[in-house]
Amino acid sequence: MIEIVVKGFGSIKVVMDYKDAPNTCANFVELARKGFYNGLTFHRIIKHFMIQGGDPLGTGVGGPGYGIKGEFLANGVDNRLSHKRGVISMARAQDPDSAGSQFFICDVDDGFLDGQYAAFGYIELNDVDSFKTLDKIAAVRTHKPFSDMPYEPVVIEKMVVSEDEPSNPVEKIED
């Protein structure tokens, strides 16, 4: 489990789904353990869709300097985790293997994303506090240039990785 601590909002705890997206989980865990996400923001928030973070530039175009294979059906991987409310998935560009560090969490059921993005974890259904935090973040006021950027930064204070999360090697595609 990984706890995403968001300054002024609370925490979102996500369970990793190694069965459907093993390399994606390994990558996220590795970045979280390194402190990569500490101090970054949720730079893109679209209520009734998702909250997106993990970009070191805060603009939607940054990453860790590499990509990973997209673990989803359109890219040849049978990932059965559906993009339901509370599911965490990798954001990417047009290239199916361009995901690196940016992720999003669905604040509603977004099944139309299934097979196109690598879902790799979820908030447990009985975790009321995590869902409350997700809803508070999804409700922040946003503005242009893209109309989905928060007026006030929504900062990921830190990510806490459970000791029982494995440290698996990550297969990277260098930029």
Residue frames as a rotation matrix with the C-alpha (Angstrom) as fourth column:
MET 1
0.580 0.815 0.000 0.00
0.815 -0.580 0.000 0.00
0.000 0.000 -1.000 0.00
ILE 2
-0.640 -0.708 0.299 1.12
0.700 -0.698 -0.154 3.55
0.317 0.111 0.942 -0.70
GLU 3
0.335 0.682 -0.650 -0.19
0.843 -0.525 -0.115 6.51
-0.420 -0.510 -0.751 1.26
ILE 4
-0.323 -0.323 0.890 -0.24
0.708 -0.706 0.001 9.76
0.628 0.631 0.457 -0.72
VAL 5
-0.033 0.239 -0.970 -0.15
0.878 -0.458 -0.143 12.57
-0.478 -0.856 -0.194 1.85
VAL 6
-0.122 0.119 0.985 -1.60
0.752 -0.637 0.170 15.77
0.648 0.762 -0.012 0.38
LYS 7
-0.884 -0.368 -0.286 -0.87
0.464 -0.634 -0.618 19.01
0.046 -0.680 0.732 2.25
GLY 8
-0.823 0.565 -0.055 -4.05
-0.500 -0.767 -0.402 20.46
-0.269 -0.304 0.914 3.76
PHE 9
-0.105 0.815 -0.570 -6.31
-0.877 0.194 0.439 17.74
0.468 0.546 0.695 2.34
GLY 10
0.529 0.242 0.813 -5.42
-0.657 0.723 0.212 14.44
-0.537 -0.647 0.542 4.02
SER 11
-0.598 -0.778 0.194 -4.24
-0.546 0.572 0.613 11.11
-0.587 0.261 -0.766 2.66
ILE 12
0.569 0.633 -0.525 -5.18
-0.822 0.457 -0.341 8.76
0.024 0.625 0.780 -0.14
LYS 13
-0.265 -0.619 0.739 -4.16
-0.571 0.719 0.397 5.14
-0.777 -0.317 -0.544 0.41
VAL 14
0.462 0.369 -0.807 -3.83
-0.883 0.281 -0.377 3.00
0.087 0.886 0.455 -2.70
VAL 15
0.348 -0.260 0.901 -3.33
-0.172 0.927 0.334 -0.76
-0.922 -0.271 0.278 -2.97
MET 16
-0.368 -0.574 -0.731 -1.00
-0.855 -0.100 0.509 -1.84
-0.366 0.812 -0.454 -5.78
ASP 17
0.722 0.632 0.283 -2.33
-0.398 0.714 -0.576 -4.36
-0.566 0.303 0.766 -8.34
TYR 18
-0.295 -0.954 -0.049 0.77
-0.677 0.172 0.716 -6.38
-0.674 0.244 -0.697 -9.28
LYS 19
-0.158 0.296 0.942 -1.34
0.394 0.894 -0.214 -9.01
-0.906 0.337 -0.258 -11.05
ASP 20
0.704 0.580 0.410 -2.56
0.604 -0.186 -0.775 -6.64
-0.373 0.793 -0.482 -13.78
ALA 21
0.837 -0.405 0.368 0.31
-0.048 -0.725 -0.687 -4.14
0.545 0.557 -0.626 -13.98
PRO 22
0.726 -0.544 -0.421 3.50
0.675 0.444 0.590 -5.50
-0.134 -0.713 0.689 -12.35
ASN 23
-0.276 -0.898 0.342 6.01
0.928 -0.342 -0.150 -3.18
0.252 0.276 0.928 -14.04
THR 24
0.031 0.382 0.923 3.82
0.105 -0.920 0.377 -0.11
0.994 0.086 -0.068 -13.53
CYS 25
0.945 0.311 -0.097 3.51
0.099 0.010 0.995 -0.94
0.311 -0.950 -0.022 -9.82
ALA 26
0.363 -0.892 -0.270 7.28
0.920 0.296 0.258 -1.51
-0.150 -0.342 0.928 -9.53
ASN 27
-0.349 -0.474 0.808 7.93
0.665 -0.733 -0.143 1.86
0.660 0.488 0.571 -11.19
PHE 28
0.394 0.598 0.698 5.49
-0.095 -0.728 0.678 3.76
0.914 -0.334 -0.230 -8.96
VAL 29
0.938 -0.081 -0.336 6.83
0.344 0.313 0.885 2.12
0.034 -0.946 0.322 -5.80
GLU 30
0.041 -0.998 0.042 10.44
0.998 0.039 -0.059 2.86
0.057 0.044 0.997 -6.83
LEU 31
-0.299 -0.111 0.948 9.69
0.343 -0.939 -0.002 6.54
0.891 0.324 0.319 -7.51
ALA 32
0.699 0.624 0.351 7.72
-0.137 -0.364 0.921 6.87
0.702 -0.692 -0.169 -4.26
ARG 33
0.758 -0.468 -0.454 10.51
0.648 0.460 0.607 5.25
-0.076 -0.754 0.652 -2.22
LYS 34
-0.246 -0.903 0.351 13.08
0.927 -0.326 -0.188 7.62
0.284 0.279 0.917 -3.78
GLY 35
-0.173 0.261 -0.950 10.97
0.568 -0.761 -0.312 10.62
-0.804 -0.594 -0.016 -2.74
PHE 36
-0.810 -0.176 0.559 10.42
0.585 -0.308 0.750 11.61
0.041 0.935 0.352 -6.39
TYR 37
-0.072 0.920 0.386 6.83
0.697 -0.230 0.679 12.72
0.713 0.318 -0.625 -5.74
ASN 38
0.077 0.093 -0.993 7.54
0.945 -0.324 0.043 14.68
-0.318 -0.942 -0.113 -2.55
GLY 39
-0.399 -0.184 -0.898 6.65
0.181 -0.976 0.119 18.34
-0.899 -0.115 0.423 -3.12
LEU 40
-0.969 0.138 0.203 5.07
0.191 -0.090 0.977 17.79
0.153 0.986 0.061 -6.55
THR 41
-0.623 0.776 -0.098 1.48
-0.571 -0.537 -0.621 18.81
-0.534 -0.331 0.778 -7.22
PHE 42
-0.168 0.712 0.682 -1.80
0.794 0.508 -0.335 17.62
-0.585 0.485 -0.650 -8.58
HIS 43
-0.801 -0.337 -0.495 -1.48
0.031 -0.849 0.527 19.98
-0.598 0.406 0.691 -11.55
ARG 44
-0.755 0.584 -0.297 -4.60
-0.425 -0.091 0.901 18.86
0.499 0.807 0.316 -13.44
ILE 45
-0.832 0.547 0.092 -7.98
0.176 0.417 -0.892 18.46
-0.526 -0.726 -0.443 -11.75
ILE 46
-0.700 0.682 -0.212 -11.20
-0.484 -0.235 0.843 17.78
0.525 0.692 0.495 -13.61
LYS 47
-0.579 0.561 0.592 -14.18
-0.587 0.217 -0.780 17.24
-0.566 -0.799 0.204 -11.30
HIS 48
0.525 0.794 0.306 -16.28
-0.460 0.568 -0.683 14.21
-0.716 0.218 0.664 -12.27
PHE 49
0.779 -0.366 -0.509 -13.28
-0.352 0.416 -0.838 12.75
0.518 0.832 0.196 -14.10
MET 50
0.551 -0.666 -0.503 -9.91
0.757 0.652 -0.035 12.60
0.351 -0.362 0.864 -12.33
ILE 51
0.871 -0.484 -0.083 -7.06
-0.376 -0.768 0.519 14.30
-0.315 -0.421 -0.851 -10.46
GLN 52
0.781 -0.622 0.049 -3.60
0.454 0.512 -0.729 14.12
0.429 0.592 0.683 -12.07
GLY 53
0.803 -0.588 0.098 -0.16
-0.507 -0.586 0.632 14.57
-0.314 -0.557 -0.769 -10.52
GLY 54
0.597 -0.644 0.478 3.43
0.404 0.757 0.514 13.39
-0.693 -0.114 0.712 -10.67
ASP 55
0.637 -0.377 0.672 4.89
0.611 -0.286 -0.739 15.94
0.471 0.881 0.049 -13.09
PRO 56
-0.019 -0.718 -0.696 8.14
0.942 -0.245 0.228 17.50
-0.334 -0.651 0.681 -11.79
LEU 57
-0.866 -0.269 0.422 7.48
0.433 -0.825 0.364 20.52
0.251 0.498 0.830 -14.05
GLY 58
-0.540 0.740 -0.400 3.86
0.332 -0.250 -0.910 20.92
-0.773 -0.624 -0.110 -12.94
THR 59
-0.466 0.297 -0.833 2.76
-0.713 -0.684 0.155 21.56
-0.524 0.666 0.531 -16.52
GLY 60
0.617 0.716 0.326 1.73
-0.412 0.647 -0.642 18.12
-0.671 0.261 0.694 -17.74
VAL 61
0.827 -0.333 -0.453 4.81
-0.394 0.231 -0.890 17.48
0.400 0.914 0.059 -19.89
GLY 62
-0.058 -0.930 0.363 7.44
-0.963 -0.044 -0.267 16.45
0.265 -0.365 -0.892 -17.32
GLY 63
0.895 0.292 -0.338 8.57
-0.210 0.943 0.260 13.03
0.394 -0.162 0.905 -16.20
PRO 64
0.773 -0.585 0.244 11.44
-0.106 0.260 0.960 11.01
-0.625 -0.768 0.139 -14.75
GLY 65
-0.013 -0.816 -0.578 13.50
-0.880 -0.265 0.393 10.90
-0.474 0.514 -0.715 -17.97
TYR 66
-0.977 -0.203 -0.059 12.27
-0.207 0.857 0.472 7.51
-0.045 0.474 -0.879 -19.17
GLY 67
-0.013 0.990 -0.138 9.07
-0.967 0.022 0.253 5.70
0.254 0.136 0.958 -20.09
ILE 68
-0.691 -0.108 0.715 7.68
-0.352 0.914 -0.202 2.27
-0.632 -0.391 -0.670 -19.29
LYS 69
-0.911 0.403 -0.089 5.67
0.131 0.487 0.864 -0.18
0.391 0.775 -0.496 -21.38
GLY 70
-0.450 0.840 0.304 2.00
-0.884 -0.468 -0.016 0.69
0.129 -0.276 0.953 -21.15
GLU 71
-0.995 0.088 0.056 0.31
0.071 0.963 -0.259 -2.24
-0.077 -0.253 -0.964 -19.43
PHE 72
-0.178 0.974 -0.139 -3.12
-0.472 -0.208 -0.857 -2.06
-0.864 -0.087 0.497 -21.09
LEU 73
0.267 0.405 0.875 -5.02
0.340 0.810 -0.478 -4.01
-0.902 0.425 0.079 -23.73
ALA 74
0.981 0.129 -0.147 -4.45
-0.078 -0.435 -0.897 -1.65
-0.180 0.891 -0.416 -26.69
ASN 75
0.269 -0.957 -0.111 -0.72
-0.952 -0.246 -0.181 -2.23
0.146 0.155 -0.977 -26.05
GLY 76
0.036 -0.214 -0.976 -0.98
-0.407 0.889 -0.210 -6.02
0.913 0.405 -0.055 -25.84
VAL 77
-0.938 -0.345 -0.030 -1.32
-0.095 0.342 -0.935 -6.43
0.333 -0.874 -0.354 -22.06
ASP 78
-0.112 0.943 -0.313 -4.44
0.335 0.332 0.882 -8.03
0.936 -0.006 -0.353 -20.56
ASN 79
-0.984 -0.167 0.056 -5.02
0.026 -0.452 -0.892 -5.58
0.174 -0.876 0.449 -17.69
ARG 80
-0.331 0.921 -0.207 -8.40
0.674 0.384 0.631 -6.35
0.661 0.069 -0.747 -16.09
LEU 81
-0.475 0.148 -0.867 -8.45
0.744 -0.458 -0.486 -3.49
-0.469 -0.877 0.108 -13.55
SER 82
0.117 0.652 0.749 -11.27
0.895 -0.396 0.204 -1.17
0.429 0.647 -0.630 -14.61
HIS 83
-0.834 -0.407 0.372 -11.06
0.285 -0.896 -0.340 2.61
0.472 -0.178 0.864 -14.27
LYS 84
0.293 0.920 -0.260 -13.66
0.704 -0.024 0.710 2.87
0.647 -0.391 -0.655 -11.52
ARG 85
0.680 0.024 0.733 -13.87
-0.365 -0.856 0.367 5.55
0.636 -0.517 -0.573 -8.84
GLY 86
0.756 -0.439 0.486 -10.72
-0.513 0.065 0.856 5.36
-0.407 -0.896 -0.176 -6.72
VAL 87
0.717 -0.530 0.453 -8.54
0.642 0.756 -0.132 3.60
-0.273 0.385 0.882 -9.31
ILE 88
0.369 -0.711 -0.599 -5.04
-0.392 -0.703 0.593 4.98
-0.843 0.016 -0.538 -9.92
SER 89
0.730 -0.070 0.680 -3.64
0.610 0.517 -0.601 4.82
-0.310 0.853 0.420 -13.45
MET 90
-0.329 -0.924 -0.195 -0.69
0.609 -0.366 0.704 6.11
-0.722 0.113 0.683 -15.44
ALA 91
0.724 0.392 -0.567 -1.04
-0.136 -0.726 -0.675 9.26
-0.676 0.565 -0.472 -17.52
ARG 92
-0.203 -0.794 0.572 0.78
0.619 0.349 0.704 9.23
-0.759 0.497 0.421 -20.85
ALA 93
-0.384 0.023 -0.923 1.22
-0.631 -0.737 0.244 11.02
-0.674 0.676 0.298 -24.17
GLN 94
0.463 0.603 -0.650 0.13
-0.884 0.264 -0.385 9.54
-0.060 0.753 0.655 -27.53
ASP 95
-0.300 -0.664 -0.685 2.92
-0.588 0.694 -0.415 6.94
0.751 0.279 -0.599 -27.44
PRO 96
0.690 0.674 -0.263 1.55
-0.230 0.549 0.803 3.95
0.686 -0.494 0.534 -25.49
ASP 97
0.423 -0.630 -0.651 4.97
0.830 0.558 -0.001 3.48
0.364 -0.540 0.759 -23.86
SER 98
-0.170 -0.488 0.856 5.41
0.209 -0.867 -0.453 7.11
0.963 0.102 0.249 -22.75
ALA 99
0.863 0.477 0.163 4.18
-0.065 -0.215 0.974 6.86
0.500 -0.852 -0.155 -19.14
GLY 100
-0.203 -0.973 -0.110 6.87
0.148 0.080 -0.986 7.60
0.968 -0.216 0.128 -16.59
SER 101
-0.918 -0.173 -0.356 5.80
0.373 -0.076 -0.925 9.34
0.133 -0.982 0.135 -13.39
GLN 102
-0.710 0.691 0.136 2.50
-0.698 -0.716 -0.006 11.10
0.093 -0.100 0.991 -14.05
PHE 103
-0.847 0.490 -0.205 -0.56
0.513 0.854 -0.081 9.35
0.136 -0.173 -0.975 -12.67
PHE 104
-0.551 0.731 0.402 -4.22
-0.633 -0.680 0.370 10.06
0.544 -0.050 0.838 -12.18
ILE 105
-0.924 0.383 0.011 -6.90
0.255 0.637 -0.728 8.90
-0.286 -0.669 -0.686 -9.76
CYS 106
-0.579 0.784 0.225 -10.47
0.262 -0.083 0.962 8.55
0.772 0.615 -0.158 -11.04
ASP 107
-0.934 0.318 0.165 -13.03
-0.286 -0.385 -0.877 10.43
-0.216 -0.866 0.451 -8.93
VAL 108
0.254 0.967 0.010 -15.90
-0.811 0.219 -0.542 8.75
-0.526 0.129 0.840 -10.84
ASP 109
0.211 -0.127 0.969 -16.22
0.337 0.940 0.050 5.56
-0.918 0.316 0.241 -12.89
ASP 110
0.209 -0.271 -0.940 -14.23
-0.789 -0.614 0.002 6.22
-0.578 0.741 -0.342 -16.09
GLY 111
0.279 -0.031 0.960 -14.65
0.117 0.993 -0.002 2.86
-0.953 0.113 0.281 -17.84
PHE 112
0.995 0.103 0.002 -14.12
0.020 -0.174 -0.984 4.45
-0.101 0.979 -0.175 -21.26
LEU 113
0.377 -0.926 -0.027 -10.39
-0.926 -0.377 -0.015 4.58
0.004 0.031 -1.000 -20.34
ASP 114
0.398 -0.195 0.896 -10.18
-0.280 0.905 0.321 0.79
-0.873 -0.379 0.306 -19.93
GLY 115
0.601 -0.236 0.764 -7.78
0.666 0.677 -0.314 -0.82
-0.443 0.697 0.564 -22.35
GLN 116
0.678 -0.307 0.668 -6.09
0.388 -0.622 -0.680 2.52
0.625 0.720 -0.302 -23.15
TYR 117
0.180 -0.592 0.785 -4.35
-0.724 -0.621 -0.302 3.43
0.666 -0.514 -0.541 -19.88
ALA 118
-0.322 -0.445 -0.836 -2.46
0.175 0.840 -0.514 1.34
0.931 -0.311 -0.192 -17.32
ALA 119
0.582 0.529 0.617 -4.61
-0.614 -0.211 0.760 1.08
0.533 -0.822 0.202 -14.21
PHE 120
-0.171 -0.787 -0.593 -2.35
-0.037 0.606 -0.794 -0.23
0.985 -0.114 -0.133 -11.45
GLY 121
-0.896 -0.111 -0.431 -4.01
0.407 0.187 -0.894 0.23
0.180 -0.976 -0.122 -8.07
TYR 122
-0.058 0.959 0.276 -7.09
0.230 -0.257 0.939 1.30
0.972 0.118 -0.205 -6.18
ILE 123
-0.627 0.085 0.774 -8.51
-0.730 -0.411 -0.547 2.79
0.272 -0.908 0.319 -3.01
GLU 124
-0.902 0.348 -0.256 -10.17
0.401 0.894 -0.198 0.05
0.160 -0.281 -0.946 -0.97
LEU 125
-0.281 0.897 0.342 -13.96
0.321 -0.248 0.914 0.45
0.905 0.366 -0.218 -1.06
ASN 126
0.573 0.535 -0.621 -14.26
0.730 0.012 0.684 0.75
0.373 -0.845 -0.383 2.74
ASP 127
-0.426 -0.812 -0.400 -11.56
0.896 -0.440 -0.061 3.47
-0.126 -0.384 0.915 2.99
VAL 128
0.584 0.809 0.062 -13.93
0.811 -0.583 -0.036 6.38
0.007 0.071 -0.997 3.59
ASP 129
0.477 -0.443 -0.759 -11.15
0.191 -0.791 0.582 8.81
-0.858 -0.423 -0.293 4.54
SER 130
-0.630 -0.741 0.230 -9.23
0.362 -0.018 0.932 8.29
-0.687 0.671 0.280 1.29
PHE 131
-0.251 0.624 0.740 -12.40
0.945 -0.007 0.327 8.83
0.209 0.781 -0.588 -0.75
LYS 132
0.729 0.480 -0.487 -13.15
0.606 -0.784 0.134 12.02
-0.318 -0.393 -0.863 1.24
THR 133
-0.033 -0.837 -0.546 -9.66
0.101 -0.547 0.831 13.31
-0.994 -0.028 0.102 0.44
LEU 134
-0.706 -0.168 0.688 -10.10
0.657 0.207 0.725 12.44
-0.264 0.964 -0.036 -3.24
ASP 135
0.221 0.903 0.369 -13.43
0.955 -0.276 0.104 14.29
0.195 0.329 -0.924 -3.33
LYS 136
0.616 -0.058 -0.786 -11.98
0.363 -0.865 0.348 17.38
-0.700 -0.499 -0.511 -1.60
ILE 137
-0.483 -0.858 -0.171 -9.16
0.147 -0.273 0.951 17.57
-0.863 0.434 0.258 -4.14
ALA 138
-0.577 0.306 0.757 -11.51
0.816 0.247 0.523 17.00
-0.027 0.919 -0.393 -7.09
ALA 139
0.464 0.885 -0.026 -13.64
0.886 -0.463 0.037 19.93
0.020 -0.040 -0.999 -5.90
VAL 140
-0.193 -0.574 -0.795 -10.91
0.551 -0.734 0.396 22.62
-0.812 -0.362 0.459 -5.85
ARG 141
0.786 0.431 -0.442 -11.34
-0.041 -0.678 -0.734 25.69
-0.616 0.596 -0.515 -8.03
THR 142
-0.089 -0.796 0.599 -9.38
0.774 0.323 0.545 25.57
-0.627 0.512 0.587 -11.27
HIS 143
0.537 0.199 -0.820 -8.48
-0.222 -0.904 -0.365 28.08
-0.814 0.378 -0.442 -13.98
LYS 144
0.974 -0.226 0.021 -6.81
0.048 0.116 -0.992 28.56
0.222 0.967 0.124 -17.32
PRO 145
-0.504 -0.117 -0.856 -4.53
-0.796 -0.323 0.512 28.22
-0.337 0.939 0.070 -19.27
PHE 146
-0.882 0.136 -0.450 -6.11
-0.151 0.824 0.546 24.77
0.446 0.549 -0.707 -19.48
SER 147
-0.034 0.909 0.416 -9.11
-0.758 -0.295 0.582 25.39
0.651 -0.296 0.699 -17.16
ASP 148
0.768 0.296 -0.568 -8.07
0.068 0.844 0.532 22.37
0.636 -0.447 0.628 -15.10
MET 149
-0.346 -0.929 -0.130 -5.13
0.423 -0.031 -0.905 23.88
0.837 -0.369 0.404 -13.19
PRO 150
0.323 0.509 -0.798 -5.85
0.935 -0.040 0.352 24.57
0.148 -0.860 -0.489 -9.49
TYR 151
0.727 -0.034 0.686 -5.83
-0.039 -0.999 -0.008 28.21
0.686 -0.021 -0.727 -8.34
GLU 152
0.421 -0.582 0.695 -3.92
-0.897 -0.152 0.416 27.14
-0.136 -0.799 -0.586 -5.24
PRO 153
-0.328 -0.616 -0.716 -1.29
-0.701 0.667 -0.253 24.39
0.634 0.419 -0.651 -5.58
VAL 154
0.818 0.495 0.292 -2.43
-0.573 0.667 0.475 20.98
0.041 -0.556 0.830 -4.33
VAL 155
0.013 -0.997 -0.082 0.88
-0.913 0.022 -0.408 19.63
0.409 0.080 -0.909 -3.01
ILE 156
0.755 0.022 -0.655 1.88
0.123 0.977 0.174 16.02
0.644 -0.212 0.735 -2.49
GLU 157
0.670 -0.497 0.551 3.72
-0.741 -0.416 0.527 16.36
-0.033 -0.762 -0.647 0.79
LYS 158
-0.553 -0.818 0.159 5.11
-0.800 0.575 0.173 12.83
-0.233 -0.031 -0.972 0.63
MET 159
0.440 0.591 -0.677 4.33
-0.636 0.737 0.230 9.26
0.635 0.329 0.700 -0.27
VAL 160
-0.186 -0.416 0.890 4.68
-0.912 0.411 0.002 6.59
-0.367 -0.811 -0.456 2.38
VAL 161
0.023 0.092 -0.995 5.35
-0.663 0.747 0.054 3.10
0.748 0.659 0.078 1.02
SER 162
0.824 0.317 0.469 4.36
-0.561 0.563 0.607 0.17
-0.072 -0.763 0.642 3.23
GLU 163
-0.115 -0.941 0.317 7.31
-0.856 0.256 0.449 -1.96
-0.504 -0.220 -0.835 4.28
ASP 164
-0.082 0.128 0.988 5.68
0.080 0.989 -0.121 -5.03
-0.993 0.069 -0.091 2.73
GLU 165
0.869 0.295 -0.398 5.66
-0.340 -0.229 -0.912 -3.53
-0.360 0.928 -0.099 -0.79
PRO 166
0.518 -0.711 0.475 8.21
0.697 0.673 0.248 -5.44
-0.496 0.203 0.844 -2.89
SER 167
0.257 -0.543 -0.799 11.17
-0.524 -0.773 0.357 -3.73
-0.812 0.327 -0.483 -4.54
ASN 168
0.490 0.001 0.872 10.96
0.575 0.752 -0.324 -5.22
-0.655 0.660 0.368 -8.01
PRO 169
-0.660 -0.744 -0.105 13.23
0.366 -0.440 0.820 -4.15
-0.656 0.503 0.563 -10.88
VAL 170
0.399 0.773 -0.493 11.63
-0.068 -0.511 -0.857 -1.73
-0.914 0.376 -0.151 -13.35
GLU 171
-0.201 -0.373 0.906 11.87
0.903 0.288 0.319 -2.27
-0.380 0.882 0.279 -17.11
LYS 172
0.209 0.187 -0.960 12.48
0.074 -0.982 -0.175 1.24
-0.975 -0.034 -0.220 -18.45
ILE 173
0.394 -0.103 0.913 12.46
0.918 0.000 -0.396 2.67
0.041 0.995 0.095 -21.95
GLU 174
-0.301 -0.616 -0.728 15.04
0.647 -0.693 0.319 5.46
-0.701 -0.375 0.607 -21.97
ASP 175
0.718 0.554 -0.422 14.06
0.156 -0.719 -0.677 8.80
-0.679 0.420 -0.602 -23.56
